[in-house]
Amino acid sequence: MSINALWQIILARRMFIAMCTVCCLIGVVVVSLIVPPIWEGKSRVLLNLVKPDPVTNEIAAGSGAASGAYVGNQMSLITDYTVTGKVVDELGWLSDPNLIQRYGNRGSGDHREFRAWAADIIAGNTKVKPLKDSTILEISYTANNPTAAKAVADALRAAYLKTSLEMSTEDAARTAQWYEVELEKLKAKLDEATEVEAQYERANGLEMAGERTDVDTARLQSMASQGAPVMIPPEMVNSAKQSSMELASVNSQISAASKTLGPNNPAMIELQKRKSELEVLNRKDESAAHAAISATSALTAEVNRQIAAQKEKVLAKSPQIAHLQTLQQDVDLRRNQYETAAAKFAVLRVQADQTNAAALTPLPTPAPSSPLFPNWLLEIPGSIVLGLLVGVLGSMLLELLNRKVRSVEELDHVLESPVVGVVGAPRAATGDRRAGRRRTARSPARAARA
């Protein structure tokens, strides 16, 4: 069907389309005036997904998939009976006479308890959605008046926060109780391992100096690091070198002066005297250096002897030392397990005693200022569009049931052959069409009279 054909159908059925539009408009107006207005109360809560918990220092959700699952769980929790049941209790619905009467008039197949029945009413009128590009959950509740809608929405948020806190603290308390039992077991194992190590040390005359080394091995390491040969003091070496150089200089001066001066020359006598003093001094410096070298060699030999004796002692006890190190490793392992469990127990105990949910932050929201229904700015244009759509679709259905040829193009499509010509002008007005039908009806009568 071409656009032109559709337009001709709309023109031909314009009264039907107008009637459908008016009926839809009237129906929407009547329903809006009869049905009580519906108000939507909203409340919001911020999920601190990237803010670490002040107690455990953990983040609520890490990756994108985990974050989506966490948000989905929180949305389901808000409409769960655990939360809606608390709202029923908080709002005092269990003593509301209207709800009690409605509960009494429920169907015979409904066997729910009154509290569960009222909680289902809250869940059915509640919608939860995350705001776009944020970690904020918006809780909306619809009711017949704005006060009730806002009160239930706020009560849902408060119950959700309370339930989240209870779930967190109860889980932490159960885990802390388990850790408390495990701590006793780990403490007993640590004491047992420590006692076995102590008994082995007493039986073999060994003692651990650190986490990985016994006393004898630590002493050998210390002696080896300090057993390098003691160096001769530099000033002693420098003094011997200086006296030797001065003596050589004086001998050179005497050799040069002896060519021009006699042995009894005062200058020659002074040089010979200086030479004698330097020879004495040089002999003293060399003796001191040799003595220092001898002492250093003796000390080095003694240190090496002590290192060798200590090494033999360590090698003789190497199997016992290796076993003692294994016992020490077992003690270290038990201690590490105990300290880790003790730290986790302390964190869980604090988490079980906390009074606010760190991963959730309530956000203030205003009370509704206009009802969700009726919304005239949306319903009037919507009813007109709906009426036009129903009218057009109805016109097309009527046209299919009672097909008419309204143009040359449609005739060409029906006959599947070219149209040679058109006799007479098309009558667009309704009056002309009626007049044409009357003339067509009178034509056979005139022919009969003739």
C-alpha positions in Angstrom: 0.0 0.0 0.0 1.4 3.3 -1.1 1.4 6.5 1.0 -1.1 8.1 -1.3 -3.5 5.2 -0.9 -3.1 5.4 2.9 -3.8 9.1 2.8 -7.0 8.5 0.8 -8.1 5.9 3.3 -7.5 8.4 6.2 -9.5 11.1 4.3 -12.3 8.7 3.6 -12.5 7.5 7.2 -11.7 10.8 8.9 -14.9 10.8 10.8 -14.2 7.4 12.3 -10.7 8.5 13.2 -12.0 11.6 14.8 -14.5 9.6 16.8 -11.8 7.2 18.1 -9.6 10.2 19.1 -12.5 11.9 21.0 -13.4 8.6 22.7 -9.9 8.0 23.9 -9.6 11.6 25.1 -12.9 11.3 27.0 -12.0 7.9 28.4 -8.7 9.2 29.8 -10.3 12.3 31.3 -13.0 10.2 32.9 -10.6 7.7 34.3 -8.3 10.5 35.6 -11.3 12.1 37.4 -12.6 8.9 38.9 -9.4 7.1 39.9 -7.8 8.5 43.0 -4.5 10.3 42.4 -1.4 8.3 42.8 1.6 9.8 44.5 5.2 8.5 44.3 7.5 9.0 47.3 11.3 8.6 46.7 14.2 7.9 48.9 17.9 7.4 48.0 20.9 5.6 49.4 24.5 5.8 48.3 26.5 2.6 47.9 30.1 3.3 48.9 31.5 0.7 46.4 34.9 2.3 46.2 35.2 3.6 49.8 37.1 1.1 52.0 35.5 -0.1 55.2 37.1 1.8 58.2 37.3 -1.5 60.2 38.3 -4.1 57.6 39.8 -1.7 55.1 38.0 -3.7 52.4 36.1 -2.4 49.4 32.5 -3.6 49.0 33.0 -4.5 45.3 35.9 -4.5 43.1 35.6 -5.4 39.4 32.7 -4.4 37.1 31.0 -7.8 37.3 31.3 -7.9 41.1 30.0 -4.4 41.3 26.9 -5.2 39.2 26.2 -8.3 41.2 26.5 -6.3 44.5 24.1 -3.6 43.2 21.6 -6.3 42.1 21.7 -8.0 45.4 21.1 -4.7 47.2 18.1 -4.0 45.0 16.6 -7.4 45.6 17.2 -7.0 49.4 15.1 -3.8 49.5 12.0 -5.6 48.3 12.7 -8.8 50.3 10.5 -9.8 53.1 13.3 -9.3 55.6 13.1 -5.5 54.8 9.4 -5.1 54.0 8.4 -7.0 57.2 10.4 -4.5 59.3 8.5 -1.6 57.4 5.1 -3.2 58.3 6.2 -3.3 62.0 7.6 0.2 61.9 4.5 1.8 60.3 2.1 0.0 62.6 0.2 -1.7 59.7 -0.6 -4.8 61.9 -3.1 -2.7 63.8 -4.5 -0.7 60.9 -8.3 -1.4 60.7 -8.5 -0.8 57.0 -5.8 -3.3 56.3 -7.3 -5.8 58.7 -10.6 -5.5 56.8 -8.9 -5.9 53.4 -7.0 -8.9 54.8 -10.3 -10.4 55.9 -11.9 -9.9 52.4 -9.0 -11.6 50.6 -9.5 -14.7 48.5 -10.0 -18.1 50.0 -6.9 -19.4 48.3 -4.7 -16.9 50.0 -3.1 -18.5 53.1 -0.5 -15.9 53.8 -0.1 -14.5 57.3 -1.2 -10.9 57.8 2.4 -9.6 58.2 3.5 -11.4 55.0 0.4 -10.2 53.1 1.0 -6.5 54.1 4.7 -6.9 53.3 3.8 -8.1 49.8 1.7 -5.0 49.3 4.7 -2.9 50.1 6.9 -5.0 47.7 4.3 -4.7 44.9 4.2 -0.9 45.1 8.0 -0.5 45.4 10.5 0.1 42.6 14.2 0.2 43.0 16.6 1.4 40.4 20.2 2.7 40.2 20.6 6.2 39.0 22.5 6.5 35.7 26.3 6.8 36.0 26.3 6.6 39.8 26.2 4.2 42.7 23.0 5.7 44.1 19.9 3.5 44.6 16.5 5.2 44.3 13.6 3.7 46.2 10.2 4.8 45.0 6.8 3.8 46.6 3.4 4.7 45.2 0.4 5.5 47.4 -2.9 7.5 47.3 -1.4 10.4 49.3 2.0 12.1 49.3 2.5 11.6 53.1 2.1 7.9 53.0 4.2 7.5 49.9 7.1 9.5 51.4 6.7 7.7 54.8 6.9 4.2 53.3 9.8 5.2 51.1 11.8 6.5 54.0 10.8 3.5 56.1 12.1 1.2 53.4 15.4 3.0 53.4 15.7 2.9 57.1 14.8 -0.8 57.2 17.2 -1.6 54.5 20.1 0.2 56.3 19.2 -1.7 59.5 19.0 -5.0 57.8 22.3 -4.5 56.0 23.9 -3.6 59.3 22.4 -6.6 61.1 23.5 -9.0 58.3 27.0 -7.6 58.4 27.3 -7.7 62.2 25.8 -11.2 62.5 28.0 -12.6 59.9 31.1 -11.0 61.5 30.0 -12.3 64.9 29.6 -15.9 63.6 33.0 -15.7 61.9 34.6 -14.2 65.0 33.2 -17.0 67.1 34.7 -19.5 64.8 38.1 -17.7 64.9 37.9 -17.7 68.7 37.8 -21.5 68.7 40.5 -21.7 66.1 42.7 -19.4 68.2 42.6 -21.8 71.1 43.7 -24.6 68.8 46.4 -22.6 67.2 47.7 -21.5 70.7 47.9 -25.1 71.9 49.8 -26.1 68.7 52.2 -23.1 69.2 52.9 -24.0 72.8 53.5 -27.6 71.9 55.9 -26.7 69.1 57.8 -24.3 71.4 58.1 -27.0 74.1 59.4 -29.6 71.7 62.1 -27.1 70.5 63.1 -26.2 74.0 63.4 -29.9 75.0 65.6 -30.6 72.0 67.8 -27.6 72.8 68.3 -28.8 76.4 69.0 -32.4 75.2 71.7 -31.4 72.7 73.2 -28.3 74.3 72.0 -26.0 71.6 70.3 -22.7 71.6 68.7 -20.6 68.9 70.1 -17.2 68.5 67.5 -16.0 66.1 64.7 -17.2 63.8 67.0 -19.2 61.6 70.4 -19.5 63.4 71.7 -21.3 66.5 74.2 -19.7 68.9 77.2 -21.7 67.7 76.6 -20.9 64.0 76.0 -17.2 64.9 79.3 -17.2 66.8 81.1 -18.8 63.8 79.6 -16.2 61.4 80.7 -13.4 63.8 84.3 -14.7 64.1 84.5 -15.2 60.3 83.4 -11.6 59.7 86.0 -10.3 62.3 88.9 -12.8 61.4 90.5 -10.7 58.7 94.2 -9.9 59.4 94.8 -6.8 61.4 96.5 -4.2 59.4 99.7 -2.4 60.6 98.9 1.2 61.6 99.5 3.5 58.6 101.3 6.1 60.8 103.9 3.4 61.8 104.6 2.5 58.1 104.8 6.2 57.1 107.2 7.0 60.0 109.6 4.2 58.8 109.4 5.4 55.2 110.1 9.0 56.2 113.1 8.1 58.4 114.5 6.0 55.5 114.1 8.9 53.1 115.7 11.4 55.4 118.7 9.1 56.0 119.2 8.7 52.2 119.0 12.4 51.8 121.7 13.0 54.5 124.0 10.3 52.9 123.6 12.1 49.6 124.6 15.4 51.2 127.6 13.9 53.0 128.8 12.3 49.7 128.6 15.7 47.9 130.2 17.6 50.7 133.1 15.2 51.1 134.4 16.3 47.7 135.0 19.9 48.9 135.1 19.7 52.7 137.4 17.9 55.1 136.3 15.5 57.8 136.8 18.1 60.5 134.7 20.7 58.9 131.9 21.8 61.2 129.4 21.3 58.4 130.7 17.8 57.8 130.6 17.0 61.5 127.0 18.3 61.7 126.0 16.1 58.8 127.7 13.0 60.4 125.8 13.7 63.6 122.5 14.0 61.8 123.2 10.8 60.0 123.8 8.9 63.3 120.5 10.2 64.7 118.6 9.2 61.6 120.2 5.7 61.6 119.1 5.2 65.2 115.6 6.4 64.5 115.3 4.3 61.3 116.4 1.2 63.3 113.6 1.9 65.9 111.0 2.4 63.2 111.9 -0.8 61.4 112.0 -2.7 64.7 108.5 -1.4 65.6 107.2 -2.3 62.1 108.6 -5.8 62.3 107.2 -6.2 65.8 103.8 -5.1 64.6 103.9 -7.5 61.6 104.9 -10.4 64.0 102.0 -9.5 66.4 99.6 -9.2 63.5 100.6 -12.6 62.1 100.3 -14.2 65.5 96.9 -12.6 66.1 95.7 -13.7 62.7 96.9 -17.3 63.3 95.1 -17.3 66.6 91.9 -16.0 65.1 92.1 -18.6 62.3 92.7 -21.3 64.8 89.6 -20.3 66.8 87.5 -20.1 63.6 88.6 -23.6 62.6 87.8 -24.9 66.1 84.4 -23.3 66.0 83.8 -24.6 62.5 84.6 -28.1 63.6 82.2 -27.7 66.5 79.4 -26.5 64.2 80.1 -29.3 61.7 80.1 -31.9 64.4 76.6 -30.7 65.5 75.3 -30.0 62.0 72.6 -32.7 62.0 71.3 -31.5 65.4 71.4 -27.9 64.2 69.5 -28.8 61.0 66.8 -30.5 63.1 66.7 -27.6 65.5 66.2 -25.2 62.5 63.3 -27.4 61.3 61.8 -27.2 64.8 62.3 -23.4 64.7 60.6 -23.2 61.3 57.6 -25.1 62.7 57.4 -22.7 65.7 57.6 -19.7 63.3 54.8 -21.2 61.2 52.6 -21.8 64.2 53.3 -18.3 65.5 52.5 -16.7 62.2 49.2 -18.6 61.9 48.3 -17.6 65.5 49.1 -13.9 64.9 47.2 -13.8 61.6 44.1 -15.4 63.2 44.4 -13.1 66.2 44.5 -10.0 64.0 41.5 -11.3 61.9 39.6 -12.1 65.1 40.2 -8.5 66.5 38.9 -7.0 63.2 35.8 -9.2 63.2 35.0 -8.4 66.8 35.2 -4.7 66.1 33.0 -5.2 63.0 30.5 -7.2 65.0 30.2 -4.3 67.5 29.9 -1.5 64.9 26.7 0.6 65.0 26.4 1.9 61.4 26.7 0.4 57.9 29.9 1.8 56.5 29.1 0.8 52.9 25.7 2.7 52.8 25.0 6.4 53.1 21.4 7.7 53.3 20.7 10.7 51.1 17.9 13.3 51.8 15.1 13.6 49.3 12.2 16.0 49.2 8.5 15.0 49.5 6.6 14.7 46.2 5.1 18.0 45.0 2.9 16.6 42.2 1.1 13.3 41.8 2.3 10.6 39.5 -1.2 10.1 38.3 -3.1 12.0 36.8 -0.5 13.9 34.8 -2.5 16.0 32.4 0.5 17.3 30.5 1.3 13.7 29.6 -2.1 12.1 29.4 -3.9 14.6 27.2 -1.4 14.5 24.4 -0.9 10.8 24.9 -4.7 10.1 24.6 -4.9 12.1 21.4 -1.9 10.2 19.9 -3.5 6.9 21.0 -6.9 7.8 19.6 -5.3 8.8 16.2 -3.3 5.6 16.2 -6.4 3.4 17.0 -8.5 5.3 14.4 -5.9 4.8 11.7 -5.4 1.1 12.5 -9.2 0.7 12.7 -9.6 2.4 9.3 -7.1 0.1 7.7 -8.9 -2.9 9.2 -12.3 -1.7 7.8 -10.7 -1.1 4.5 -9.4 -4.6 4.4 -12.8 -6.0 5.2 -14.6 -3.8 2.6 -12.0 -2.9 0.0 -12.7 0.0 -2.4 -10.9 1.4 -5.3 -10.2 5.1 -4.7 -7.6 6.0 -7.3 -6.2 5.2 -10.7 -3.1 3.7 -9.0 -5.3 1.3 -7.0 -7.3 0.3 -10.1 -4.0 -0.4 -12.0 -2.8 -2.5 -9.1 -6.1 -4.5 -9.0 -6.5 -5.1 -12.7 -2.7 -5.5 -13.3 -3.2 -3.8 -16.7 -2.8 -0.2 -17.8 -5.7 2.2 -17.5 -6.7 3.7 -20.9 -8.6 6.7 -19.5 -10.9 8.1 -16.8 -14.5 9.1 -17.6 -15.8 11.9 -15.5 -14.2 14.0 -12.8 -13.6 12.5 -9.3 -16.2 13.6 -6.8 -14.5 14.6 -3.6 -17.5 15.9 -1.7 -19.8 13.6 0.1 -22.9 15.4 -1.2 -21.7 14.8 -4.8 -21.2 11.1 -4.1 -24.7 10.8 -2.7 -26.2 12.7 -5.7 -24.3 10.4 -8.0 -25.8 7.3 -6.3 -29.3 8.8 -6.6 -28.9 9.5 -10.3 -27.6 6.0 -10.8 -30.6 4.5 -9.0 -33.1 6.6 -11.1 -31.5 5.7 -14.5 -33.0 2.1 -14.7 -36.5 3.5 -13.9 -36.3 6.1 -16.7 -35.2 3.5 -19.1 -38.2 1.3 -18.2 -40.7 4.1 -18.8 -39.1 4.8 -22.1 
